[in-house]
Amino acid sequence: MQRAQTPASVREQVSTWRSAGQRIAVVPTMGNLHDGHLSLIRLAAQHAARVVCSIFVNPTQFGPSEDIASYPRTPEADEALLADQGIVDLLFVPTEDDIYPHGITGSVAINLPALAGELCGRSRPGHFHGVASVVLRLLNIVAPDVLVVGRKDYQQAVLLARMIRDLHLPTEIVVGDIVREADGLAMSSRNQYLTSAEREVAGTLHAVLDELAGQLRNGGGSIDKLAARARERLVGSGLKTDYIELRRAQELGAVTSKLPDEPLILLGAAWLGRARLIDNVPV
Ligand code: PAF
């Protein structure tokens, strides 16, 4: 596994692969790698001959009161884990200056459609603009054939797919499945914020969404009533609901009328102690 810090050195390496006609995939991460990331890296290797993984805790996607200072950073362990897996060809570990040469406030930012202000965007204003701003830079630096992201961040994946289409980027987006703990909790670096007592109830978010999705599939009642009951269950386990919403799976449009004959997705977010958990289940 090679390692690069600057965009120029990434470009140099990638251009030799491209001249050899090899397909390239990129897996962007913020580090503190877990099995969820490893599954994305394995998926990337199924779609391309060369896999680039980036580790960069992107400041522009954190709000002023969010956890950028305490976000778990484990660069040595991450690098050792990736080297041990033997899948990643190039690890890209840029600094803030490498990604934002004009600083964070002075840099060009990406604007996104209204969806960026809905669901997670309501309690995290500006978050998806920051995600898009860093991912577009990574795509411009690596120029990959494939971008691999995870399904846990469903809204992020939809918005990135939208950015790729709207900006005519020559990159295909591939979305990897959620990797879960034994109790259903979706893996996330932020799960580390949970105390052991909180960890014991954290699986409730997935259990509640799963149950609600089952009820909807079986035509068990109106989404509003079912979601209100689901919210009560979350509160009963000590979770504070941010949202539970049923949306169209493709573009996350609102489901306004009677359930249409198209794939829907149930999305939820809840706070538990210091952690904000998110999850989603297809309906
Ligand atoms: O999903 C994440 O970890 C981040 O939002 C990403 C895509 C690496 C951009 O910083």
Residues whose N, C-alpha, C, O or C-beta is under 5 A from the ligand:
A	BS01	PAF	P28 T29 M30 F56 N58 V131 V134 D153
